[in-house]
Amino acid sequence: MNAPSIALFAASAPSALVAEVDLIKLLTSSKGIVLGVVILLLLLVALCIFVIIFKFIQVTMAQSQSVAFLDKFWKSKRLDDIYRVAEGAKSSPIAAMFRAGYIELSKVKKSQAEGDNASMHDKLGDADNVERALARAKLAETTKLENLLPFLATTGSAAPFIGLFGTVFGIMEAFLNIAAAGQAELSEVSQPIAEALVTTALALASAVPAVVAYNYFQRRLKVLGSEMSNFGSDYMNIVKRHFF
């Protein structure tokens, strides 16, 4: 009879212990510097969630619209028709490159039509103008796509240290209170230590998703950047073949 009773108690004890863990209570009972660290980490968690969702939507739209635009680009034979398609693909960096190159090409052809017959040197210079317009557009679009990614990288590297600071300070404060009181029960010590350890948990809750998301977006942007470079080269080959 005694053995089953002991086994039953051992099985129910862990569940009772887990049931007593109340993260909300631990967070709200924090005070002083530990409370400031908790608030900062909660803010970082919220911002990370927002940035991850925003960048996922932005990068997904950029890739999907770029794929659709490239399909139209290779099927159409008139640049003005492609330009109208590019006007509707506002989220596509490749479409933005085409618009910049098309506008610069239109300016070049207009200046050639208004002036005398251009020499070969002038035509090469005009082609360089179009190529520079594509490069500027690529840089601008890359900068826009990489926006907010440094925040994820900074959070991933700094959040664990912020959480560690809150944990160390909270534990230090708990032991100082014990020293001042002279003696303390285990229940009196465990509460402030648990509150201090919550900061580490919050730090990991913000740092781990931030690092994973940063690497994920970097990979997708690297692929998109390669597609932009390939498009720029293909576009310049077409322009030089037909206009210069």
Secondary structure in CASP SS format (residue, H / E / C, confidence):
PFRMAT SS
TARGET T0000
AUTHOR 0000-0000-0000
METHOD secondary structure of the structure
MODEL  1
M C 1.00
N H 1.00
A H 1.00
P H 1.00
S H 1.00
I H 1.00
A H 1.00
L H 1.00
F H 1.00
A H 1.00
A H 1.00
S H 1.00
A H 1.00
P H 1.00
S H 1.00
A H 1.00
L H 1.00
V H 1.00
A H 1.00
E C 1.00
V C 1.00
D C 1.00
L H 1.00
I H 1.00
K H 1.00
L H 1.00
L H 1.00
T H 1.00
S C 1.00
S C 1.00
K C 1.00
G H 1.00
I H 1.00
V H 1.00
L H 1.00
G H 1.00
V H 1.00
V H 1.00
I H 1.00
L H 1.00
L H 1.00
L H 1.00
L H 1.00
L H 1.00
V H 1.00
A H 1.00
L H 1.00
C H 1.00
I H 1.00
F H 1.00
V H 1.00
I H 1.00
I H 1.00
F H 1.00
K H 1.00
F H 1.00
I H 1.00
Q H 1.00
V H 1.00
T H 1.00
M H 1.00
A H 1.00
Q H 1.00
S H 1.00
Q H 1.00
S H 1.00
V H 1.00
A H 1.00
F H 1.00
L H 1.00
D H 1.00
K H 1.00
F H 1.00
W H 1.00
K H 1.00
S C 1.00
K C 1.00
R C 1.00
L H 1.00
D H 1.00
D H 1.00
I H 1.00
Y H 1.00
R H 1.00
V H 1.00
A H 1.00
E H 1.00
G C 1.00
A C 1.00
K C 1.00
S C 1.00
S C 1.00
P H 1.00
I H 1.00
A H 1.00
A H 1.00
M H 1.00
F H 1.00
R H 1.00
A H 1.00
G H 1.00
Y H 1.00
I H 1.00
E H 1.00
L H 1.00
S H 1.00
K H 1.00
V H 1.00
K H 1.00
K H 1.00
S H 1.00
Q H 1.00
A H 1.00
E H 1.00
G C 1.00
D C 1.00
N C 1.00
A C 1.00
S C 1.00
M H 1.00
H H 1.00
D H 1.00
K H 1.00
L H 1.00
G H 1.00
D H 1.00
A H 1.00
D H 1.00
N H 1.00
V H 1.00
E H 1.00
R H 1.00
A H 1.00
L H 1.00
A H 1.00
R H 1.00
A H 1.00
K H 1.00
L H 1.00
A H 1.00
E H 1.00
T H 1.00
T H 1.00
K H 1.00
L H 1.00
E H 1.00
N C 1.00
L C 1.00
L H 1.00
P H 1.00
F H 1.00
L H 1.00
A H 1.00
T H 1.00
T H 1.00
G H 1.00
S H 1.00
A H 1.00
A H 1.00
P H 1.00
F H 1.00
I H 1.00
G H 1.00
L H 1.00
F H 1.00
G H 1.00
T H 1.00
V H 1.00
F H 1.00
G H 1.00
I H 1.00
M H 1.00
E H 1.00
A H 1.00
F H 1.00
L H 1.00
N H 1.00
I H 1.00
A H 1.00
A H 1.00
A H 1.00
G C 1.00
Q C 1.00
A C 1.00
E C 1.00
L H 1.00
S H 1.00
E H 1.00
V H 1.00
S H 1.00
Q H 1.00
P H 1.00
I H 1.00
A H 1.00
E H 1.00
A H 1.00
L H 1.00
V H 1.00
T H 1.00
T H 1.00
A H 1.00
L H 1.00
A H 1.00
L H 1.00
A H 1.00
S H 1.00
A H 1.00
V H 1.00
P H 1.00
A H 1.00
V H 1.00
V H 1.00
A H 1.00
Y H 1.00
N H 1.00
Y H 1.00
F H 1.00
Q H 1.00
R H 1.00
R H 1.00
L H 1.00
K H 1.00
V H 1.00
L H 1.00
G H 1.00
S H 1.00
E H 1.00
M H 1.00
S H 1.00
N H 1.00
F H 1.00
G H 1.00
S H 1.00
D H 1.00
Y H 1.00
M H 1.00
N H 1.00
I H 1.00
V H 1.00
K H 1.00
R H 1.00
H H 1.00
F H 1.00
F C 1.00
END
